[in-house]
Amino acid sequence: MDNNPYSNSGKRWSNDEDEQIIQLYNVEMLDIGDICKRHKRFIGGITSRLKGKNIITNATEVRGYEDFIQSDEYREMKNYKKI
């Protein structure tokens, strides 16, 4: 059992997952932190995907960015990324 909350980071994206993040961001209006949790991916992966889909133009404009980068969750994410 994998206890890494970001276990999908670095894995290939499926078309279904692409559709899901678009739905979560554009329709359900979730913040970046919530999308990271649901997809078990780092913030950079999610923002890169949203940029690639022309939903955002840069990472800092993503909904919830400022709050997320100041959160404990973000600090935890950075620690996992170092492992």
N, C-alpha and C positions, 0 to 999 in steps of 0.2 A: 504494500500500500504506500502510495506516494503522498507525503504530508506537505509537499511544496505547493503553496497556494498559487504559484506561477508556473506550474508544470507544463503548460502548453507553449510557453515562450520558446522560440526557436523552431517550433514545429511548423510544418507546412499548413497554410490556410486552405480550408475547403470553401467551395462556393457557398455552401450553407452557412458557414461561419461568417463570411463576408456579408451575406444578407442579414444575418442576425445582428451584427454590429450596426448596420445601417438602420435597422428597425429600432434597436435600443437607443441609438443616438437621435435619429430624426423623428420617430413616432412616439416612443415612450419617454423621450427627453431625459434619459439618464445622464448623470455626470460621468466623467472619465474614470473615477475611482470605482464606481459600481460596475462599469463595463469591464475593467481590468479584473475585478473579482469574478464576475460571471464567466469570463473567457480564460481565466487563469493565465493571463499574459501581462507582460510589463507595459508600462505606459507608452514607451517608444514604439512598440509593435502596434498598439491600437491607433496611436496618432498617425503613424506612417500609413496605416491602412486607410484611415479616414482621409488623409491627404491624397493618397493614390486614387481614391474614389471621388475626388474633388468636392468633398463635404466641408473640409476646412482648408485653409491655405498655409497655416503653420501651427505647430503644437501648442503654443501658448494661448491660442484663441479657443481651444477646445473647452467645452462646458465643464466647469468645476476645476479647471487647471490650477488656479491660484490656491484654492483651499486644499486641493489634494497634495500639492508639493510641500505644503506646510504640515501635513498630517503625519501621525504615527504610522499609518499604513504605507505611506511613501518611504519613510525611513526604513521600514521593514522590507519593502520592495528592494531598496538599494542594497540592503544586506544580503538578500537572496541573490541579487545579481552578481555580487562579488564571489559567491561560492563557486 
